[in-house]
């Protein structure tokens, strides 16, 4: 909560990130399923 009050936000928007990564129309995050998660 105290951190949220001091955080000013990112210096630029999502469009700049999409331009840098050349990724449009889909999510930018991904994950890896690791064997230690207990999934069978």
C-alpha positions as CSV (number, residue, x, y, z in Angstrom):
1,X,0.0,0.0,0.0
2,X,2.7,2.5,0.8
3,X,4.6,1.6,-2.3
4,X,1.6,2.1,-4.5
5,X,1.4,5.7,-3.3
6,X,5.0,6.4,-4.3
7,X,5.0,4.5,-7.6
8,X,4.6,7.0,-10.5
9,X,3.9,4.4,-13.2
10,X,6.0,3.4,-16.2
11,X,7.8,6.1,-18.2
12,X,5.9,5.1,-21.4
13,X,2.8,3.2,-22.4
14,X,2.1,-0.3,-23.7
15,X,2.2,0.9,-27.3
16,X,5.9,1.7,-27.0
17,X,6.6,-1.8,-25.6
18,X,4.6,-3.4,-28.4
19,X,6.6,-1.3,-30.9
20,X,9.9,-2.4,-29.4
21,X,8.9,-6.1,-29.3
22,X,7.0,-5.9,-32.6
23,X,4.1,-7.8,-31.0
24,X,0.6,-6.7,-31.7
25,X,-2.8,-8.2,-31.0
26,X,-1.7,-10.8,-28.4
27,X,-0.4,-11.0,-24.8
28,X,3.2,-10.1,-23.9
29,X,3.6,-12.5,-21.0
30,X,4.3,-16.2,-21.0
31,X,5.1,-18.9,-18.5
32,X,6.9,-22.2,-18.3
33,X,5.5,-25.3,-16.7
34,X,8.2,-26.7,-14.4
35,X,8.2,-30.3,-13.2
36,X,8.3,-29.4,-9.6
37,X,4.8,-27.9,-9.7
38,X,3.2,-31.3,-9.1
39,X,1.2,-31.3,-12.4
40,X,0.6,-34.8,-13.8
